[in-house]
Amino acid sequence: MSGLGCCFWWFVLGALLGWLASWLLSRMFAKTEVVAPAMAAPVRASDGIDYAAARAAGYFLTGPESLEVIEGIGPSIAHLLRSSGVNTFAKLAAMTLAGLQAILDKGGERFRLANPQTWAEQAALAVANRWADLRRLQDTLDAGVRRG
């Protein structure tokens, strides 16, 4: 095989391996939504969440602890809140702005940019099963903060 033909096949192999690595990494680190089981009941008596209404508004929940649906709360902040005892929409809705800020401050430097201004308001809409209203509110927010 000529030198050029050999290099061509190494190039093709390298391109394929690069594409495969990129695809695997994007699957591992892609922001994913929490998906509810397809057979979930519309309202669970134990937590009072109307999963059908949430799904109709574009939210896919596994339970009242799916804090990541709140605009401005990602996996790290949700973990911090849960470890501080704020593990449901109802508990988040009952929090004051000062209380949420204290939890973020306790979390350290990496949570300094988070702004919990509307988190309790959003959680109250989730508790009340007002998912369409929550969607409309979130359309006016940027990272959980009202756009100026």
N, C-alpha and C positions, 0 to 999 in steps of 0.2 A: 504494500500500500504506500502511496506517495506521502511525503511529509505533510502536504496540505490536507489530504483526505483524513489523515490521522488526527490532525489538529481540529478539523471540522467536527468529528465525532466527540472529541473531548469537550469542545465548546457546547455542543448539543446536550451532552450529559451534565455539564455544569449548569446550563440554563434550566434544565429540568429539575435538578437538585435545588437550585435557588428558588424556583417557583414553588416547589414542594415545601421547602423550609418557610417561605413567606406565607403560604396558605396555612400551614400548621400553626405558626405564631399568631396569625390573625385570628384563627379560631380559638386559640387559648386565651388571648388577651382582648378579644372583642367585648364591647359592652353588651351584655345580654340582659334581657328582661326576665323577670321571675315568671315562670309559666305555671299556670294552674292546671291540674289534671283535667282532661277533656270531659270527664264524667262528674265534675264537681256540681253539687247541688246549688241552685240559685242563691239561697240564703242558708247559712249554717246557723242553727239555733245557738250553738256555743259561742260564736263570735259576732253574730249579727251583721255580717258583711254580705251584701247582695253581689255575688260574684258575677252574675249574668249582666247586671247593670255596669259593673266595673269593666267587664270584657267589652260590652257595647261601646263604652267610652274609650277603649283602647288600652286598658290596664289589665295586666295578667298577674294575678296575685296567688300566693300560696297560703295566705292567712293575714291576720291583723299585724303581723310582725314584718310585713313587706314594706318597710320604711323607705326603700329606694324609689318608690313611685312619687315621693314628695320631691318637688323641684328644688334642687340645691343639696339633696342628700344622696351621696353615692355610697358604695359599699364600705369604705373606711369610716365615714361618719356614722352610717347605720350601725356598724360594729361598735363604735365608741358609745353611741346612745344606748344600745342594748346592754353593753357592759356596765353602764351607769343606771340600769333599771328602767330605761325608757324603751320598752320593747313592743309596744302596740301603738296604733293610731290614737287610741283613747288617752294613753299616758302622754303622748306627744302633744295632743290637743290641750291637755291640762297644764302644760309647762308654760312658764313665763319666759319672756325674752331674756331676762337676767339669768334665769336658771339654765336655759340652753347655752347662753354665752359662757357660763361658769363651767359647764361640761366641756365645751370646746376648748376653753383655756386650760382645763385640767389635761386635755388630750395632748397639748404641747404645740410647738411652733408650726407644725404642718397643717394645723386646723385654723390658723390665724385668719386666713382669707375667707373662710366660710361665714356667711351672713344668715342667721336664723330668723330674720325679720318676719317671714310669712309661713314658717314651718308649722306653727300651731294652728294657724288659720286653715292651711291646706289639710292638716290632719283632721280638723273638726269637720270639714266637708266630707272626708273619707268616712269618718265615724257615722255621719248622718246619711251615708250612701248617696251623696249628691255628686256622683262621678262626673256627670256632664258639666256641672258647675265648676268642679275641680279642674277639668280640662280647659274650660274657658279662662279660669284664673291663671292657670299655668301658661296659657298662650300669651299672657301679658307680662310674664316674668322672664327674667334673665338670671339663671343660676339661683333662683329662689328670691330674687329681689325685683321689686317693681321697676319697670323701665321708666326713666325720667321723661 
